[in-house]
Amino acid sequence: MKKIITIAILMVSFTTFAQTDAEYEVKYVVDYFFEGFHASDSLKMKSVMHADMTLQSIQANKDGVVDIVYTNVDQYIGMVVQYAKIQGWDEELEKYTYQIDGSLAHVWVPYKFYVNGMLTHCGANSIQLIKDKKEGWKIISILDTRRKNCGD
């Protein structure tokens, strides 16, 4: 009886933690983007970005009013290249959650953002990807939240 219970627990564990091929592919693209981000490598970042990629942030302004801030992709890349290494930017990604349907993927990943080792804000990234036959998975949109109260 103990053997049956042990085998059942192991089977549930393996299926619970198993990732699909699509999840591995999508995670690779997201990780590659953030590797480029941390290295201030615009070519690495652009290699996994869709030509029509959008960037938005949901954050409170100085008056505490929550709004959507749209960021120009070229300006964002320029800012990353100019400041990420110098200011020691580190976006610590936490647990990935995936939703994939054919050529559409959504990745939800909470994060903590540090500048020179100091936590400045946290939130979650909502990353949408599209897969085409020629280029594979590409990031089409990143929408994030930004909070100062990170529970630490």
N, CA, C and O of each residue as an XYZ file, in Angstrom:
608
protein
N       0.816     -1.196      0.000
C       0.000      0.000      0.000
C       0.862      1.264      0.000
O       0.551      2.242     -0.681
N       1.971      1.226      0.791
C       2.855      2.387      0.832
C       3.476      2.646     -0.530
O       3.671      3.798     -0.916
N       3.790      1.567     -1.270
C       4.374      1.724     -2.602
C       3.396      2.415     -3.548
O       3.788      3.285     -4.324
N       2.144      2.032     -3.482
C       1.130      2.624     -4.352
C       0.979      4.117     -4.045
O       0.907      4.939     -4.958
N       0.931      4.456     -2.770
C       0.802      5.863     -2.383
C       2.027      6.649     -2.825
O       1.897      7.760     -3.339
N       3.208      6.089     -2.632
C       4.445      6.762     -3.043
C       4.463      6.984     -4.545
O       4.801      8.076     -5.001
N       4.108      5.978     -5.316
C       4.080      6.102     -6.777
C       3.059      7.155     -7.206
O       3.333      7.956     -8.099
N       1.898      7.157     -6.579
C       0.860      8.134     -6.919
C       1.348      9.560     -6.633
O       1.121     10.468     -7.433
N       2.015      9.753     -5.494
C       2.537     11.084     -5.150
C       3.599     11.510     -6.148
O       3.609     12.664     -6.578
N       4.490     10.606     -6.524
C       5.523     10.931     -7.507
C       4.920     11.292     -8.857
O       5.382     12.228     -9.509
N       3.897     10.563     -9.283
C       3.268     10.852    -10.578
C       2.623     12.228    -10.574
O       2.739     12.974    -11.546
N       1.945     12.566     -9.487
C       1.322     13.880     -9.379
C       2.395     14.969     -9.366
O       2.225     16.017     -9.989
N       3.496     14.724     -8.659
C       4.586     15.699     -8.600
C       5.170     15.957     -9.975
O       5.392     17.109    -10.347
N       5.421     14.900    -10.736
C       6.015     15.058    -12.062
C       5.082     15.809    -13.004
O       5.539     16.661    -13.766
N       3.802     15.517    -12.970
C       2.881     16.204    -13.870
C       2.633     17.640    -13.424
O       2.375     18.507    -14.258
N       2.706     17.903    -12.128
C       2.500     19.253    -11.631
C       3.626     20.182    -12.051
O       3.379     21.340    -12.389
N       4.858     19.691    -12.036
C       6.007     20.540    -12.315
C       6.506     20.432    -13.745
O       7.467     21.112    -14.104
N       5.900     19.617    -14.555
C       6.354     19.451    -15.929
C       5.972     20.657    -16.766
O       4.872     21.195    -16.639
N       6.896     21.077    -17.626
C       6.604     22.156    -18.553
C       6.443     21.565    -19.940
O       7.085     20.572    -20.280
N       5.591     22.173    -20.730
C       5.430     21.742    -22.106
C       6.563     22.320    -22.943
O       7.266     23.229    -22.502
N       6.738     21.796    -24.144
C       7.743     22.345    -25.066
C       7.464     23.821    -25.344
O       8.386     24.635    -25.385
N       6.198     24.157    -25.533
C       5.843     25.551    -25.808
C       6.209     26.444    -24.626
O       6.690     27.559    -24.827
N       5.990     25.975    -23.400
C       6.353     26.770    -22.226
C       7.866     26.993    -22.159
O       8.320     28.094    -21.848
N       8.642     25.950    -22.451
C      10.102     26.112    -22.486
C      10.511     27.138    -23.540
O      11.363     27.988    -23.281
N       9.908     27.063    -24.723
C      10.229     27.997    -25.807
C       9.883     29.429    -25.417
O      10.675     30.346    -25.633
N       8.714     29.612    -24.851
C       8.258     30.945    -24.444
C       9.143     31.480    -23.313
O       9.542     32.644    -23.348
N       9.450     30.658    -22.325
C      10.309     31.082    -21.219
C      11.690     31.472    -21.742
O      12.279     32.446    -21.274
N      12.202     30.721    -22.705
C      13.503     31.041    -23.289
C      13.486     32.444    -23.900
O      14.421     33.218    -23.698
N      12.435     32.771    -24.642
C      12.326     34.083    -25.278
C      12.266     35.186    -24.225
O      12.957     36.197    -24.346
N      11.447     35.000    -23.199
C      11.326     36.005    -22.140
C      12.664     36.159    -21.410
O      13.115     37.280    -21.175
N      13.293     35.053    -21.056
C      14.591     35.113    -20.374
C      15.644     35.785    -21.251
O      16.459     36.562    -20.754
N      15.633     35.495    -22.539
C      16.590     36.079    -23.474
C      16.421     37.595    -23.541
O      17.403     38.336    -23.572
N      15.164     38.051    -23.563
C      14.879     39.478    -23.548
C      15.492     40.128    -22.306
O      16.153     41.162    -22.403
N      15.270     39.515    -21.137
C      15.775     40.105    -19.901
C      17.290     39.949    -19.761
O      17.924     40.768    -19.095
N      17.875     38.942    -20.358
C      19.343     38.859    -20.412
C      19.883     40.064    -21.182
O      20.851     40.696    -20.758
N      19.258     40.375    -22.304
C      19.646     41.554    -23.076
C      19.452     42.825    -22.278
O      20.289     43.727    -22.320
N      18.347     42.898    -21.549
C      18.052     44.048    -20.695
C      19.183     44.260    -19.689
O      19.710     45.365    -19.569
N      19.554     43.201    -18.968
C      20.586     43.326    -17.935
C      21.970     43.609    -18.514
O      22.808     44.223    -17.855
N      22.204     43.163    -19.739
C      23.504     43.377    -20.382
C      23.539     44.670    -21.209
O      24.557     44.980    -21.829
N      22.439     45.419    -21.219
C      22.307     46.623    -22.066
C      22.565     46.283    -23.531
O      23.193     47.052    -24.259
N      22.073     45.125    -23.948
C      22.320     44.608    -25.303
C      21.052     44.761    -26.146
O      20.155     43.919    -26.102
N      20.999     45.851    -26.914
C      19.804     46.134    -27.710
C      19.577     45.064    -28.785
O      18.429     44.735    -29.086
N      20.636     44.524    -29.358
C      20.474     43.503    -30.406
C      19.836     42.239    -29.850
O      18.989     41.627    -30.499
N      20.240     41.854    -28.657
C      19.670     40.670    -28.017
C      18.179     40.894    -27.740
O      17.349     40.028    -28.014
N      17.860     42.056    -27.198
C      16.463     42.358    -26.886
C      15.622     42.387    -28.157
O      14.559     41.771    -28.221
N      16.105     43.108    -29.168
C      15.348     43.255    -30.415
C      15.159     41.927    -31.140
O      14.191     41.759    -31.882
N      16.069     40.989    -30.933
C      15.974     39.706    -31.641
C      14.748     38.896    -31.244
O      14.329     38.003    -31.980
N      14.165     39.204    -30.075
C      12.971     38.473    -29.629
C      11.743     39.376    -29.540
O      10.702     38.975    -29.020
N      11.878     40.604    -30.056
C      10.764     41.549    -30.057
C      10.073     41.555    -31.419
O      10.739     41.574    -32.454
N       8.761     41.540    -31.420
C       7.977     41.694    -32.638
C       8.124     43.133    -33.126
O       8.273     44.047    -32.315
N       8.085     43.337    -34.415
C       8.244     44.681    -34.998
C       7.206     45.674    -34.470
O       7.478     46.873    -34.417
N       6.043     45.203    -34.085
C       4.970     46.079    -33.585
C       4.796     46.002    -32.073
O       3.707     46.264    -31.563
N       5.846     45.650    -31.359
C       5.762     45.484    -29.906
C       5.331     46.780    -29.223
O       5.702     47.875    -29.645
N       4.537     46.630    -28.153
C       4.111     47.776    -27.350
C       4.567     47.587    -25.903
O       4.728     46.465    -25.422
N       4.767     48.704    -25.236
C       5.163     48.719    -23.822
C       4.239     49.666    -23.070
O       4.072     50.823    -23.456
N       3.641     49.166    -21.995
C       2.804     50.000    -21.149
C       3.070     49.653    -19.690
O       3.463     48.536    -19.354
N       2.842     50.650    -18.835
C       2.953     50.446    -17.389
C       1.714     51.016    -16.727
O       1.208     52.069    -17.115
N       1.241     50.306    -15.726
C       0.140     50.793    -14.903
C       0.773     51.253    -13.598
O       1.341     50.457    -12.852
N       0.664     52.564    -13.334
C       1.312     53.086    -12.141
C       0.617     54.358    -11.689
O      -0.074     55.024    -12.460
N       0.818     54.671    -10.434
C       0.227     55.883     -9.874
C       1.125     57.074    -10.180
O       2.351     56.975    -10.118
N       0.492     58.212    -10.515
C       1.262     59.438    -10.719
C       1.556     60.083     -9.358
O       1.243     59.504     -8.318
N       2.151     61.270     -9.364
C       2.535     61.931     -8.104
C       1.338     62.251     -7.214
O       1.494     62.432     -6.006
N       0.130     62.323     -7.808
C      -1.083     62.586     -7.036
C      -1.781     61.304     -6.580
O      -2.834     61.355     -5.944
N      -1.189     60.159     -6.910
C      -1.755     58.882     -6.507
C      -2.798     58.332     -7.460
O      -3.417     57.307     -7.172
N      -3.004     58.992     -8.587
C      -3.979     58.542     -9.575
C      -3.330     57.483    -10.462
O      -2.278     57.714    -11.058
N      -3.970     56.324    -10.540
C      -3.440     55.226    -11.342
C      -3.797     55.450    -12.804
O      -4.940     55.765    -13.135
N      -2.818     55.284    -13.665
C      -3.019     55.511    -15.086
C      -2.117     54.566    -15.877
O      -1.260     53.887    -15.312
N      -2.323     54.534    -17.174
C      -1.477     53.754    -18.072
C      -0.452     54.702    -18.688
O      -0.798     55.757    -19.219
N       0.815     54.303    -18.605
C       1.904     55.072    -19.205
C       2.397     54.276    -20.405
O       2.826     53.131    -20.266
N       2.335     54.883    -21.576
C       2.794     54.242    -22.810
C       4.247     54.629    -23.044
O       4.618     55.792    -22.885
N       5.065     53.658    -23.422
C       6.478     53.913    -23.669
C       6.816     53.579    -25.112
O       6.460     52.516    -25.619
N       7.502     54.496    -25.759
C       7.983     54.269    -27.110
C       9.087     53.208    -27.060
O      10.026     53.330    -26.272
N       8.981     52.184    -27.884
C       9.920     51.068    -27.844
C      11.349     51.518    -28.130
O      12.276     51.090    -27.443
N      11.540     52.369    -29.124
C      12.897     52.832    -29.453
C      13.500     53.640    -28.299
O      14.684     53.498    -27.995
N      12.698     54.477    -27.666
C      13.181     55.238    -26.514
C      13.521     54.310    -25.349
O      14.512     54.516    -24.649
N      12.691     53.288    -25.150
C      12.933     52.307    -24.088
C      14.266     51.596    -24.313
O      15.080     51.486    -23.396
N      14.482     51.115    -25.536
C      15.732     50.426    -25.859
C      16.918     51.369    -25.618
O      17.919     50.963    -25.027
N      16.810     52.615    -26.068
C      17.871     53.589    -25.863
C      18.167     53.821    -24.396
O      19.327     53.932    -23.998
N      17.117     53.893    -23.590
C      17.281     54.101    -22.157
C      17.968     52.893    -21.507
O      18.859     53.054    -20.672
N      17.554     51.705    -21.892
C      18.165     50.490    -21.342
C      19.649     50.441    -21.694
O      20.486     50.162    -20.835
N      19.970     50.710    -22.947
C      21.366     50.673    -23.387
C      22.198     51.708    -22.625
O      23.344     51.446    -22.261
N      21.615     52.880    -22.390
C      22.347     53.956    -21.741
C      22.505     53.755    -20.231
O      23.554     54.087    -19.679
N      21.486     53.220    -19.553
C      21.493     53.234    -18.090
C      21.562     51.885    -17.381
O      22.036     51.836    -16.247
N      21.116     50.797    -17.985
C      20.979     49.537    -17.252
C      22.284     49.080    -16.599
O      22.293     48.731    -15.419
N      23.373     49.079    -17.347
C      24.654     48.648    -16.770
C      25.194     49.669    -15.773
O      25.645     49.309    -14.685
N      25.145     50.933    -16.149
C      25.715     52.002    -15.316
C      25.028     52.054    -13.957
O      25.689     52.172    -12.926
N      23.712     51.966    -13.958
C      22.958     52.089    -12.713
C      22.703     50.743    -12.038
O      22.015     50.687    -11.019
N      23.241     49.671    -12.584
C      23.101     48.366    -11.956
C      21.660     47.897    -11.849
O      21.226     47.430    -10.796
N      20.918     48.025    -12.951
C      19.523     47.589    -12.944
C      19.446     46.067    -12.846
O      20.199     45.357    -13.512
N      18.549     45.578    -12.026
C      18.334     44.140    -11.917
C      16.843     43.899    -11.700
O      16.280     44.278    -10.673
N      16.223     43.268    -12.675
C      14.809     42.914    -12.539
C      14.759     41.437    -12.187
O      14.978     40.574    -13.036
N      14.469     41.163    -10.931
C      14.425     39.799    -10.420
C      13.048     39.207    -10.724
O      12.046     39.579    -10.114
N      13.024     38.280    -11.680
C      11.770     37.650    -12.080
C      11.447     36.512    -11.129
O      12.328     35.751    -10.727
N      10.180     36.406    -10.778
C       9.765     35.369     -9.850
C       9.079     34.235    -10.614
O       9.531     33.890    -11.705
N       8.039     33.662    -10.099
C       7.392     32.481    -10.684
C       6.632     32.815    -11.970
O       5.776     33.699    -11.991
N       6.965     32.086    -13.040
C       6.289     32.250    -14.330
C       4.976     31.469    -14.326
O       4.912     30.341    -13.839
N       3.934     32.087    -14.876
C       2.665     31.398    -15.120
C       2.360     31.552    -16.606
O       2.453     32.649    -17.157
N       1.994     30.438    -17.253
C       1.815     30.427    -18.700
C       0.367     30.158    -19.076
O      -0.345     29.411    -18.405
N      -0.045     30.784    -20.163
C      -1.285     30.445    -20.856
C      -0.925     30.442    -22.332
O      -0.502     31.461    -22.877
N      -1.093     29.295    -22.976
C      -0.703     29.172    -24.383
C      -1.836     28.516    -25.150
O      -2.391     27.496    -24.740
N      -2.163     29.136    -26.281
C      -3.171     28.581    -27.176
C      -2.660     28.740    -28.602
O      -2.765     29.818    -29.188
N      -2.116     27.684    -29.150
C      -1.605     27.739    -30.511
C      -0.476     28.741    -30.646
O       0.594     28.562    -30.064
N      -0.713     29.799    -31.416
C       0.313     30.808    -31.693
C       0.261     32.006    -30.755
O       0.954     32.997    -30.985
N      -0.536     31.933    -29.718
C      -0.654     33.016    -28.741
C      -0.182     32.512    -27.387
O      -0.576     31.435    -26.941
N       0.669     33.303    -26.736
C       1.125     32.949    -25.385
C       1.024     34.176    -24.490
O       1.227     35.311    -24.922
N       0.705     33.911    -23.239
C       0.678     34.943    -22.213
C       1.522     34.442    -21.048
O       1.347     33.319    -20.576
N       2.436     35.287    -20.594
C       3.274     34.947    -19.441
C       3.031     36.001    -18.374
O       3.127     37.201    -18.629
N       2.717     35.535    -17.185
C       2.540     36.406    -16.031
C       3.724     36.134    -15.120
O       3.951     34.997    -14.708
N       4.480     37.183    -14.806
C       5.650     36.969    -13.958
C       5.849     38.168    -13.018
O       6.223     39.256    -13.457
N       5.596     37.954    -11.728
C       5.889     39.004    -10.748
C       7.390     39.298    -10.733
O       8.209     38.448    -11.083
N       7.729     40.515    -10.322
C       9.147     40.891    -10.308
C       9.436     41.854     -9.166
O       8.535     42.455     -8.580
N      10.724     41.979     -8.872
C      11.243     43.014     -7.985
C      12.351     43.716     -8.760
O      13.175     43.070     -9.407
N      12.363     45.044     -8.688
C      13.321     45.828     -9.459
C      14.300     46.523     -8.515
O      13.905     47.228     -7.587
N      15.589     46.304     -8.779
C      16.651     46.863     -7.954
C      17.530     47.797     -8.779
O      17.788     47.542     -9.956
N      17.979     48.862     -8.162
C      18.972     49.749     -8.749
C      20.146     49.770     -7.773
O      20.009     50.167     -6.615
N      21.301     49.333     -8.269
C      22.504     49.221     -7.433
C      22.227     48.487     -6.123
O      22.683     48.894     -5.055
N      21.464     47.388     -6.235
C      21.196     46.537     -5.080
C      20.067     46.985     -4.181
O      19.723     46.276     -3.235
N      19.476     48.145     -4.446
C      18.378     48.637     -3.607
C      17.043     48.428     -4.311
O      16.875     48.804     -5.471
N      16.098     47.825     -3.598
C      14.761     47.611     -4.140
C      14.073     48.961     -4.350
O      13.908     49.733     -3.406
N      13.670     49.242     -5.605
C      13.011     50.511     -5.903
C      11.519     50.347     -6.138
O      10.738     51.240     -5.811
N      11.117     49.223     -6.697
C       9.701     48.957     -6.914
C       9.509     47.479     -7.263
O      10.470     46.735     -7.464
N       8.261     47.089     -7.327
C       7.919     45.711     -7.676
C       6.605     45.737     -8.447
O       5.996     46.792     -8.621
N       6.184     44.582     -8.900
C       4.928     44.481     -9.634
C       4.849     43.163    -10.368
O       5.392     42.149     -9.930
N       4.166     43.198    -11.485
C       4.034     42.000    -12.316
C       4.150     42.411    -13.775
O       3.686     43.476    -14.182
N       4.779     41.543    -14.545
C       4.850     41.705    -15.997
C       3.784     40.810    -16.624
O       3.676     39.632    -16.284
N       3.012     41.366    -17.524
C       2.083     40.605    -18.342
C       2.644     40.667    -19.762
O       2.596     41.707    -20.418
N       3.174     39.542    -20.219
C       3.908     39.512    -21.483
C       3.136     38.668    -22.487
O       2.818     37.509    -22.219
N       2.834     39.254    -23.651
C       2.137     38.533    -24.703
C       3.137     38.238    -25.817
O       3.956     39.079    -26.190
N       3.040     37.014    -26.333
C       3.907     36.594    -27.419
C       3.072     36.001    -28.542
O       1.968     35.501    -28.323
N       3.614     36.067    -29.732
C       2.986     35.476    -30.905
C       4.035     34.597    -31.586
O       5.223     34.919    -31.596
N       3.579     33.496    -32.147
C       4.500     32.585    -32.830
C       4.139     32.530    -34.309
O       2.995     32.271    -34.680
N       5.142     32.781    -35.141
C       4.914     32.585    -36.568
C       5.906     31.546    -37.076
O       6.911     31.255    -36.427
N       5.609     30.999    -38.236
C       6.409     29.894    -38.758
C       7.827     30.300    -39.103
O       8.741     29.481    -39.000
N       8.036     31.550    -39.514
C       9.364     31.997    -39.930
C      10.264     32.347    -38.751
O      11.427     31.946    -38.709
N       9.727     33.084    -37.810
C      10.570     33.645    -36.752
C      10.374     33.020    -35.381
O      11.124     33.351    -34.462
N       9.418     32.146    -35.200
C       9.170     31.556    -33.881
C       8.476     32.546    -32.956
O       7.786     33.456    -33.415
N       8.661     32.364    -31.653
C       8.012     33.209    -30.658
C       8.660     34.585    -30.613
O       9.884     34.709    -30.593
N       7.820     35.620    -30.598
C       8.258     37.008    -30.475
C       7.375     37.711    -29.450
O       6.174     37.453    -29.373
N       7.971     38.589    -28.673
C       7.214     39.373    -27.695
C       6.483     40.487    -28.440
O       7.098     41.290    -29.143
N       5.177     40.521    -28.275
C       4.381     41.547    -28.951
C       3.941     42.655    -27.988
O       3.614     43.763    -28.413
N       3.937     42.343    -26.687
C       3.492     43.348    -25.731
C       4.000     43.016    -24.330
O       4.023     41.859    -23.911
N       4.406     44.068    -23.624
C       4.694     43.946    -22.197
C       3.902     45.033    -21.491
O       4.048     46.220    -21.784
N       3.071     44.614    -20.567
C       2.302     45.516    -19.706
C       2.718     45.185    -18.282
O       2.660     44.026    -17.871
N       3.137     46.191    -17.529
C       3.570     45.900    -16.165
C       2.888     46.821    -15.177
O       2.358     47.872    -15.535
N       2.916     46.400    -13.928
C       2.498     47.250    -12.825
C       3.747     47.667    -12.072
O       4.766     46.975    -12.101
N       3.659     48.804    -11.399
C       4.807     49.303    -10.630
C       4.286     49.827     -9.298
O       3.482     50.757     -9.235
N       4.783     49.185     -8.226
C       4.371     49.565     -6.882
C       5.604     49.852     -6.036
O       6.637     49.201     -6.193
N       5.497     50.806     -5.159
C       6.576     51.104     -4.196
C       6.440     50.204     -2.964
O       7.445     49.816     -2.368
N       5.209     49.874     -2.583
C       4.970     49.030     -1.421
C       5.118     47.567     -1.843
O       4.214     46.985     -2.442
N       6.249     46.998     -1.526
C       6.550     45.643     -1.994
C       6.443     44.575     -0.908
O       6.803     43.421     -1.141
N       5.964     44.938      0.248
C       5.729     43.961      1.292
C       6.995     43.460      1.960
O       6.955     42.468      2.688
N       8.107     44.119      1.730
C       9.359     43.706      2.383
C       9.633     44.546      3.605
O      10.642     44.343      4.281
